[in-house]
Amino acid sequence: RAVRWPRLASVPVLLALQVARAQQATCPLDGACTGCAADQPPLGVYEYSLPPHGPGQGTPESFYEGGYEQYATELVLPNILRASKHYEPNPERASLFLVPYQGLMRYILDRKNPNLSNDGFMAIIDWLRKSGPWFDRHGGVDHIWIFPSGRGASIFPEWEAHIGAGIFLSPEGDGRAGLMQPH
């Protein structure tokens, strides 16, 4: 059986795309063109407000210290989004949806029972479906998930069946094996 790898966008790739879009905002044709990036509204990204006491939520930031700093991407990326022009507080106007689930932290805390990691993701997906039509509207293709380690989506054994169409952000990836290709 062929392995289907998730669509992955690394943080450097996303930043490069943002810079490229900003550079396009100055039209070299003095406004004589149409459809320029300058004419487009900023891409709106809605961030779900997950329940504070749900699985993997509400853990102090100190968890991400002592060798786990890279994993703090789970906290940093939502903060960057909220401070950007791309933050859209109204899901009706959003193009993309960030799910700020701290899945890796939950995986590490529950590593003696890996089923708990899977259960946590399933609980979040159930909550997303009950929160509105957005997750199922396009099959999750417009939903962003943060996986801050080389383990990637493998911390959620059923990822392919439930979030395989989504966008995965990761601060790392090894392109040598061809397993993680930015799209």
Buried (B, 14 or more C-beta within 10 A) or exposed (E): EEEEBBBBBBBEBBEEEBEEBEEEEEBEEEEEEEEBBEEEEBBBBBBBEBEEEBBBBEBEEEBBEEEBEBBBBBBBBBEBBBEEEBBBEEBEEBEBBBBBBBBBBBBBBBEEEEEBBBBBBBBBBEBBEEBBEBBEEEEBEBBBBBBBBEBBBEBBEEBBEBBBBBBBBBBBBEEEEEEBEBE
